[in-house]
Amino acid sequence: MRLRLAALAVGVAACAVALPIAAAEPALSSNILTLHDAFARVADSHPDLRLFGPRSEVLAAERDRAAMRPALVAAATVENAFGTGDVRGLKGAELTLTLAGVLERGGKLDARRTLAQSRIDALAIERETRRLDLLAEVARRYLAVVAAQRQRAIAEEDIVQRERTVAGARQRLQAGASPESVVLTAQVALARAELDRARAKQRAQAARQHLAALWGCAIRSSEVAAMTPTALPAIADLDALGAWLERTPELEQFAGEQRIREARLQLARTHASADVSWQVGARRLQFTDDTALVGSLSLPLGSSRSAQPGIRAAEAELVSLEIERESKGLALYSTLTEAHGRYLAAQLEVGRLQDDILPKLAKAEAAAERAYRAGAISYLEWAQLQSERTNARKQQLDVALDAQRALIEIQRLTGQAFVAGPTVPTAQGISP
């Protein structure tokens, strides 16, 4: 069992390292926060993970207590003391010293030990599940920072476009080829682009603080390591992902809980065997100055009948656990299929925008600029193409971010890491 848990911990740790949404560029300065840095800070300091330390100590103490046998009882009894007549005072007193205990039957000690150890084993899987959930949340919040940075970059590119438009409109105005309203309209478009940049900057700051809240402090770095949301890695097909899903820690928890409930059932069955209470001692008769041995055995009746309700309850809990696991498995598989479909659709859209639509829009916008400066088209036609190009870049970013969120969810569910390669980012799924 411990070897199995160790293997699970190694697998989850590997997934945690590879959860980044894409291959991050190496940090150029210690002031730049990488996704791996964020992972390490949360893993070291988050209270949800530190809480498992005290919980483990509590369970270890309960295991030690469960391994104890019933305590022996020493007793002293005085009878017939301080009476009347011939037994006045201590003349007729009887002093009895006894030692009593309980002989447990039915394997109660082993059942208690097994139950306590199964709870400790289940805690290890629960910790890894919570750890993986936290790392997925780190990846989501880090992705929000990256998204704001990319939105700012798009806004800055749009500002450059709009500045060229304003310059072109002024030239046409000075040449008497267009009215002043065209210049003012171009300036409004430039101001909107600048507003988008300011908004993205504020979003990035808020997203960084939201990320740093996971380790409980204000983030000191001004930037996070640059990443490329549109670099989408190839992933396995749904059948392979479904096979990995069977080994996810969320379902492994049910295996640990099953061992706990089986141990509880075994403990309930041991109660059908009555424990034997024994007592042995010595009695001194003060009146005759004699000593005698005393002893007794007691066995409660009806133990088997009284244990039946507990046994039936434990059996019902064990049966219900299998149904709960089946329900959880269906829910997880449903989530996996939805995330897989979202990812593939977004991957296709990002690739088409990158390879086909954006290059054509760039050429069209450049041709429109030349045509406008030559007086062949109006300002509105050029501005419309600029807006189309900016909107296409925003669309590509939004779709890529949705794909990255789906990828994070797939990795969280399956415990597998998919890292973007250095080649074509829109390659179709391959077998792992």
VEXDREN-2710 file (C-alpha; in Angstrom, 1 decimal):
% VEXDREN-2710
k/r/px/py/pz
1/MET/0.0/0.0/0.0
2/ARG/2.8/2.4/0.9
3/LEU/4.6/1.7/-2.3
4/ARG/1.4/2.5/-4.2
5/LEU/1.0/5.8/-2.4
6/ALA/4.6/6.7/-3.1
7/ALA/4.1/6.1/-6.8
8/LEU/0.9/8.2/-6.8
9/ALA/2.7/11.0/-5.1
10/VAL/5.5/11.0/-7.6
11/GLY/3.0/11.0/-10.5
12/VAL/1.1/13.9/-9.1
13/ALA/4.3/15.8/-8.4
14/ALA/5.4/15.3/-12.0
15/CYS/2.0/16.6/-13.2
16/ALA/2.3/19.6/-10.9
17/VAL/5.6/20.6/-12.5
18/ALA/4.2/20.2/-16.0
19/LEU/0.9/21.9/-15.4
20/PRO/2.1/25.2/-17.1
21/ILE/-0.2/26.2/-19.9
22/ALA/2.7/26.4/-22.2
23/ALA/6.5/26.3/-22.1
24/ALA/7.5/29.4/-20.1
25/GLU/10.4/31.5/-21.3
26/PRO/13.3/31.5/-18.7
27/ALA/13.2/34.3/-16.3
28/LEU/15.6/37.1/-17.1
29/SER/15.6/38.5/-13.5
30/SER/14.9/37.4/-10.0
31/ASN/12.1/40.0/-10.0
32/ILE/10.1/38.0/-12.7
33/LEU/7.8/35.4/-11.3
34/THR/7.6/32.1/-13.2
35/LEU/4.8/29.6/-13.0
36/HIS/7.2/27.1/-11.3
37/ASP/7.9/29.8/-8.6
38/ALA/4.2/30.2/-8.0
39/PHE/3.8/26.4/-7.8
40/ALA/6.6/26.2/-5.2
41/ARG/5.3/29.0/-3.1
42/VAL/1.8/27.6/-2.9
43/ALA/3.1/24.0/-2.2
44/ASP/5.3/25.3/0.6
45/SER/2.9/27.7/2.4
46/HIS/-0.7/27.2/1.6
47/PRO/-2.7/26.4/4.8
48/ASP/-4.8/23.7/3.1
49/LEU/-1.7/21.7/2.6
50/ARG/-0.1/22.5/6.0
51/LEU/-3.3/21.3/7.7
52/PHE/-2.5/17.8/6.7
53/GLY/0.5/17.7/9.1
54/PRO/-1.6/18.1/12.3
55/ARG/-4.3/15.8/10.8
56/SER/-1.7/13.1/10.2
57/GLU/-0.4/13.4/13.8
58/VAL/-4.0/13.1/15.1
59/LEU/-4.5/9.9/13.1
60/ALA/-1.2/8.5/14.2
61/ALA/-2.2/9.1/17.8
62/GLU/-5.5/7.4/17.2
63/ARG/-3.6/4.4/15.6
64/ASP/-1.5/4.1/18.7
65/ARG/-4.6/4.2/20.9
66/ALA/-6.3/1.6/18.8
67/ALA/-3.3/-0.7/19.2
68/MET/-3.7/-0.7/23.0
69/ARG/-5.3/-3.7/24.8
70/PRO/-7.9/-3.2/27.5
71/ALA/-6.3/-1.9/30.7
72/LEU/-5.9/-4.2/33.8
73/VAL/-7.9/-3.1/36.9
74/ALA/-6.5/-3.5/40.3
75/ALA/-9.0/-3.3/43.2
76/ALA/-9.1/-3.6/47.0
77/THR/-12.3/-4.5/48.8
78/VAL/-13.0/-4.5/52.6
79/GLU/-16.1/-6.3/53.9
80/ASN/-17.6/-6.9/57.3
81/ALA/-15.6/-4.1/58.9
82/PHE/-16.8/-2.0/61.9
83/GLY/-19.8/-4.2/62.7
84/THR/-21.2/-5.1/66.1
85/GLY/-20.7/-8.0/68.5
86/ASP/-18.0/-10.4/67.5
87/VAL/-17.1/-8.4/64.4
88/ARG/-16.8/-5.1/66.1
89/GLY/-14.0/-2.9/64.7
90/LEU/-11.8/-4.9/62.3
91/LYS/-12.0/-8.2/64.0
92/GLY/-14.3/-9.8/61.3
93/ALA/-13.1/-7.8/58.4
94/GLU/-12.4/-9.5/55.1
95/LEU/-9.8/-7.8/52.8
96/THR/-9.8/-8.8/49.1
97/LEU/-7.2/-7.8/46.6
98/THR/-8.1/-8.5/42.9
99/LEU/-6.7/-8.0/39.4
100/ALA/-9.3/-7.8/36.6
101/GLY/-9.2/-7.5/32.9
102/VAL/-10.9/-8.3/29.6
103/LEU/-10.1/-10.9/27.0
104/GLU/-11.1/-9.5/23.6
105/ARG/-12.4/-12.1/21.2
106/GLY/-13.1/-12.1/17.5
107/GLY/-10.0/-10.1/16.4
108/LYS/-11.1/-6.7/17.7
109/LEU/-7.5/-5.5/18.2
110/ASP/-6.5/-6.3/14.6
111/ALA/-9.7/-4.7/13.3
112/ARG/-9.0/-1.5/15.2
113/ARG/-5.4/-1.4/13.9
114/THR/-6.6/-2.0/10.3
115/LEU/-9.2/0.8/10.5
116/ALA/-6.7/3.3/12.0
117/GLN/-4.0/2.5/9.4
118/SER/-6.5/2.7/6.5
119/ARG/-7.5/6.2/7.6
120/ILE/-3.8/7.3/7.5
121/ASP/-3.4/5.8/4.0
122/ALA/-6.5/7.6/2.8
123/LEU/-5.2/10.9/4.2
124/ALA/-2.2/10.7/1.9
125/ILE/-4.4/10.4/-1.2
126/GLU/-6.6/13.2/0.0
127/ARG/-3.6/15.5/0.4
128/GLU/-2.4/14.8/-3.1
129/THR/-5.9/15.5/-4.5
130/ARG/-6.0/18.8/-2.7
131/ARG/-2.5/19.6/-3.8
132/LEU/-3.3/19.0/-7.5
133/ASP/-6.5/21.1/-7.2
134/LEU/-4.4/24.0/-5.7
135/LEU/-1.8/23.8/-8.5
136/ALA/-4.6/23.9/-11.1
137/GLU/-5.9/27.0/-9.4
138/VAL/-2.4/28.5/-9.5
139/ALA/-2.3/27.8/-13.3
140/ARG/-5.7/29.4/-13.8
141/ARG/-4.7/32.6/-11.9
142/TYR/-1.4/32.7/-13.6
143/LEU/-3.2/32.4/-17.0
144/ALA/-5.3/35.4/-16.0
145/VAL/-2.1/37.4/-15.6
146/VAL/-0.8/36.3/-18.9
147/ALA/-4.1/37.1/-20.5
148/ALA/-4.0/40.6/-19.2
149/GLN/-0.5/41.0/-20.5
150/ARG/-1.4/39.8/-24.0
151/GLN/-4.5/42.1/-24.0
152/ARG/-2.2/45.0/-23.3
153/ALA/0.2/43.9/-26.1
154/ILE/-2.7/43.8/-28.5
155/ALA/-3.8/47.3/-27.3
156/GLU/-0.3/48.6/-27.9
157/GLU/-0.3/47.2/-31.4
158/ASP/-3.7/48.8/-32.0
159/ILE/-2.3/52.1/-30.7
160/VAL/0.5/51.9/-33.3
161/GLN/-2.1/51.3/-36.0
162/ARG/-4.2/54.2/-34.8
163/GLU/-1.3/56.6/-34.6
164/ARG/-0.5/55.9/-38.3
165/THR/-4.2/56.6/-39.0
166/VAL/-4.1/59.9/-37.2
167/ALA/-0.9/60.9/-39.0
168/GLY/-2.4/59.9/-42.4
169/ALA/-5.6/61.8/-41.7
170/ARG/-3.6/65.0/-40.8
171/GLN/-1.7/64.7/-44.0
172/ARG/-5.0/64.5/-45.9
173/LEU/-6.4/67.4/-43.9
174/GLN/-3.3/69.6/-44.7
175/ALA/-3.6/68.7/-48.3
176/GLY/-7.3/69.6/-48.3
177/ALA/-8.3/66.1/-49.3
178/SER/-10.4/65.4/-46.1
179/PRO/-12.3/67.3/-43.4
180/GLU/-11.2/67.9/-39.9
181/SER/-13.8/65.4/-38.6
182/VAL/-11.8/62.5/-40.1
183/VAL/-8.8/63.6/-37.9
184/LEU/-11.0/63.8/-34.8
185/THR/-12.6/60.4/-35.5
186/ALA/-9.1/58.9/-35.9
187/GLN/-8.1/60.5/-32.6
188/VAL/-11.1/59.0/-30.9
189/ALA/-10.2/55.6/-32.1
190/LEU/-6.6/56.2/-30.8
191/ALA/-8.0/57.2/-27.4
192/ARG/-10.1/54.1/-27.2
193/ALA/-7.0/52.0/-27.9
194/GLU/-5.2/53.8/-25.2
195/LEU/-8.1/53.1/-22.8
196/ASP/-7.9/49.4/-23.7
197/ARG/-4.2/49.4/-22.8
198/ALA/-4.9/51.2/-19.5
199/ARG/-7.7/48.7/-18.7
200/ALA/-5.4/45.8/-19.5
201/LYS/-2.7/47.2/-17.3
202/GLN/-5.1/47.5/-14.4
203/ARG/-6.4/44.0/-15.0
204/ALA/-2.9/42.6/-15.0
205/GLN/-2.2/44.2/-11.6
206/ALA/-5.4/42.9/-10.1
207/ALA/-4.6/39.4/-11.5
208/ARG/-1.1/39.4/-10.0
209/GLN/-2.5/40.3/-6.6
210/HIS/-5.1/37.6/-7.0
211/LEU/-2.3/35.1/-7.8
212/ALA/-0.2/36.2/-4.8
213/ALA/-3.2/35.8/-2.5
214/LEU/-2.7/32.1/-2.8
215/TRP/0.5/32.3/-0.7
216/GLY/-0.8/35.2/1.4
217/CYS/1.3/38.2/0.5
218/ALA/1.5/41.0/-2.0
219/ILE/3.4/40.2/-5.2
220/ARG/6.6/42.3/-5.5
221/SER/7.6/41.6/-9.0
222/SER/6.2/43.9/-11.7
223/GLU/5.8/41.1/-14.3
224/VAL/5.4/37.4/-14.6
225/ALA/7.4/35.3/-17.1
226/ALA/6.2/35.7/-20.6
227/MET/4.2/32.8/-22.0
228/THR/2.4/32.1/-25.3
229/PRO/-1.3/31.2/-24.8
230/THR/-1.7/30.4/-28.5
231/ALA/1.0/27.6/-28.3
232/LEU/-1.4/24.7/-27.8
233/PRO/0.1/21.2/-27.4
234/ALA/-1.1/18.0/-28.9
235/ILE/-3.2/15.9/-26.6
236/ALA/-4.2/12.3/-26.6
237/ASP/-7.6/11.1/-27.8
238/LEU/-10.6/10.7/-25.5
239/ASP/-10.2/7.0/-25.0
240/ALA/-6.6/7.4/-23.7
241/LEU/-7.7/10.3/-21.5
242/GLY/-10.6/8.2/-20.1
243/ALA/-8.1/5.4/-19.2
244/TRP/-5.9/7.9/-17.3
245/LEU/-9.0/9.2/-15.6
246/GLU/-9.5/5.9/-13.9
247/ARG/-6.2/6.5/-12.0
248/THR/-6.9/10.1/-11.0
249/PRO/-6.5/10.9/-7.3
250/GLU/-10.2/11.9/-7.1
251/LEU/-11.2/8.3/-7.8
252/GLU/-8.3/6.9/-5.9
253/GLN/-9.9/8.5/-2.8
254/PHE/-12.8/6.1/-3.2
255/ALA/-10.4/3.1/-3.0
256/GLY/-9.0/4.5/0.3
257/GLU/-12.5/5.1/1.6
258/GLN/-13.5/1.6/0.6
259/ARG/-10.6/0.2/2.7
260/ILE/-11.9/2.3/5.6
261/ARG/-15.4/1.1/5.3
262/GLU/-14.3/-2.5/4.9
263/ALA/-12.3/-2.1/8.1
264/ARG/-15.4/-0.7/9.9
265/LEU/-17.4/-3.7/8.7
266/GLN/-14.8/-6.1/10.0
267/LEU/-14.8/-4.2/13.4
268/ALA/-18.6/-4.4/13.5
269/ARG/-18.5/-8.1/12.9
270/THR/-16.0/-8.6/15.8
271/HIS/-18.6/-7.2/18.2
272/ALA/-20.6/-10.4/17.6
273/SER/-18.0/-12.2/19.7
274/ALA/-18.5/-11.4/23.3
275/ASP/-15.5/-10.4/25.4
276/VAL/-14.6/-12.4/28.5
277/SER/-14.2/-10.4/31.7
278/TRP/-11.9/-12.1/34.3
279/GLN/-10.9/-11.4/37.9
280/VAL/-8.5/-13.1/40.2
281/GLY/-7.3/-12.2/43.7
282/ALA/-6.7/-13.1/47.3
283/ARG/-9.0/-12.7/50.3
284/ARG/-7.8/-12.4/53.9
285/LEU/-10.2/-13.4/56.7
286/GLN/-9.2/-11.3/59.7
287/PHE/-11.4/-13.2/62.2
288/THR/-9.7/-16.5/61.5
289/ASP/-6.4/-15.1/60.1
290/ASP/-6.8/-17.2/57.0
291/THR/-6.2/-16.4/53.3
292/ALA/-8.1/-17.7/50.2
293/LEU/-8.0/-17.3/46.5
294/VAL/-10.9/-15.8/44.6
295/GLY/-11.7/-15.6/40.9
296/SER/-14.5/-15.1/38.5
297/LEU/-15.3/-15.1/34.8
298/SER/-18.2/-13.3/33.1
299/LEU/-19.5/-13.4/29.6
300/PRO/-22.3/-11.1/28.3
301/LEU/-25.2/-12.8/26.5
302/GLY/-26.8/-11.7/23.3
303/SER/-23.7/-10.1/21.7
304/SER/-24.3/-11.6/18.3
305/ARG/-27.9/-10.2/18.2
306/SER/-26.9/-6.8/19.4
307/ALA/-24.1/-6.6/16.8
308/GLN/-26.4/-7.2/13.9
309/PRO/-27.6/-3.6/13.4
310/GLY/-24.0/-2.3/13.3
311/ILE/-23.0/-4.9/10.8
312/ARG/-26.0/-4.1/8.5
313/ALA/-25.2/-0.4/8.7
314/ALA/-21.5/-1.1/7.8
315/GLU/-22.5/-3.3/4.9
316/ALA/-25.0/-0.7/3.5
317/GLU/-22.3/2.0/3.7
318/LEU/-19.9/-0.2/1.8
319/VAL/-22.5/-0.8/-0.9
320/SER/-23.4/2.9/-1.2
321/LEU/-19.7/3.8/-1.6
322/GLU/-19.6/1.8/-4.9
323/ILE/-22.6/3.8/-6.2
324/GLU/-21.0/7.1/-5.1
325/ARG/-17.8/6.1/-7.0
326/GLU/-19.8/5.3/-10.1
327/SER/-21.6/8.6/-9.9
328/LYS/-18.4/10.5/-9.4
329/GLY/-16.8/8.7/-12.3
330/LEU/-19.6/9.6/-14.6
331/ALA/-19.4/13.3/-13.5
332/LEU/-15.6/13.4/-14.0
333/TYR/-15.9/11.7/-17.4
334/SER/-18.6/14.2/-18.5
335/THR/-16.3/17.1/-17.5
336/LEU/-13.4/15.5/-19.3
337/THR/-15.4/15.0/-22.5
338/GLU/-16.6/18.6/-22.4
339/ALA/-13.1/20.0/-21.8
340/HIS/-11.6/17.7/-24.5
341/GLY/-14.2/19.0/-27.0
342/ARG/-13.7/22.6/-26.1
343/TYR/-9.9/22.2/-26.4
344/LEU/-10.0/20.6/-29.9
345/ALA/-12.5/23.2/-31.2
346/ALA/-10.4/26.0/-29.8
347/GLN/-7.2/24.5/-31.1
348/LEU/-8.7/24.4/-34.6
349/GLU/-9.9/27.9/-34.5
350/VAL/-6.6/29.3/-33.2
351/GLY/-4.7/27.5/-35.9
352/ARG/-7.0/28.9/-38.7
353/LEU/-6.8/32.4/-37.3
354/GLN/-3.0/32.2/-37.1
355/ASP/-2.3/30.6/-40.4
356/ASP/-5.0/32.0/-42.6
357/ILE/-7.1/34.9/-41.3
358/LEU/-4.6/37.1/-39.5
359/PRO/-2.0/37.1/-42.3
360/LYS/-4.6/38.1/-44.9
361/LEU/-5.9/40.8/-42.6
362/ALA/-2.4/42.2/-42.1
363/LYS/-1.9/42.3/-45.9
364/ALA/-5.3/43.9/-46.4
365/GLU/-4.6/46.5/-43.7
366/ALA/-1.2/47.4/-45.3
367/ALA/-2.8/47.7/-48.7
368/ALA/-5.6/49.9/-47.3
369/GLU/-3.0/52.2/-45.8
370/ARG/-1.3/52.6/-49.1
371/ALA/-4.6/53.2/-50.8
372/TYR/-5.7/55.7/-48.3
373/ARG/-2.5/57.7/-48.5
374/ALA/-3.0/57.7/-52.3
375/GLY/-6.5/58.9/-52.0
376/ALA/-8.1/55.7/-53.4
377/ILE/-10.2/54.8/-50.4
378/SER/-11.9/56.6/-47.5
379/TYR/-10.8/56.7/-43.9
380/LEU/-13.7/54.5/-42.8
381/GLU/-12.5/51.6/-45.1
382/TRP/-9.0/51.8/-43.6
383/ALA/-10.3/52.1/-40.0
384/GLN/-12.6/49.2/-40.5
385/LEU/-9.8/46.9/-41.6
386/GLN/-7.7/48.0/-38.6
387/SER/-10.6/47.1/-36.3
388/GLU/-11.1/43.8/-38.1
389/ARG/-7.4/42.9/-37.6
390/THR/-7.5/44.0/-33.9
391/ASN/-10.7/42.1/-33.3
392/ALA/-9.3/39.0/-34.9
393/ARG/-6.2/39.1/-32.6
394/LYS/-8.6/39.5/-29.6
395/GLN/-10.7/36.6/-30.9
396/GLN/-7.6/34.4/-31.2
397/LEU/-6.5/35.3/-27.7
398/ASP/-9.9/34.6/-26.2
399/VAL/-10.2/31.3/-27.9
400/ALA/-6.6/30.3/-26.9
401/LEU/-7.3/31.2/-23.3
402/ASP/-10.4/29.1/-23.3
403/ALA/-8.3/26.2/-24.7
404/GLN/-5.7/26.7/-22.0
405/ARG/-8.4/26.6/-19.3
406/ALA/-9.8/23.4/-20.8
407/LEU/-6.2/22.0/-20.9
408/ILE/-5.7/22.8/-17.3
409/GLU/-8.9/20.9/-16.4
410/ILE/-7.8/17.9/-18.5
411/GLN/-4.5/17.8/-16.8
412/ARG/-6.1/18.1/-13.4
413/LEU/-8.5/15.3/-14.1
414/THR/-6.0/12.9/-15.7
415/GLY/-2.8/13.7/-13.9
416/GLN/-1.0/13.9/-17.2
417/ALA/1.0/16.8/-18.5
418/PHE/0.8/18.1/-22.1
419/VAL/3.6/20.5/-22.9
420/ALA/3.6/22.6/-26.1
421/GLY/6.4/21.6/-28.4
422/PRO/8.7/24.0/-30.3
423/THR/7.1/23.3/-33.7
424/VAL/3.6/23.7/-35.0
425/PRO/1.3/24.7/-32.1
426/THR/-1.8/23.5/-33.8
427/ALA/-0.8/19.9/-34.4
428/GLN/-3.5/17.4/-33.9
429/GLY/-3.7/14.9/-31.1
430/ILE/-1.2/12.1/-30.9
431/SER/-1.0/9.0/-28.8
432/PRO/1.0/9.5/-25.6
END
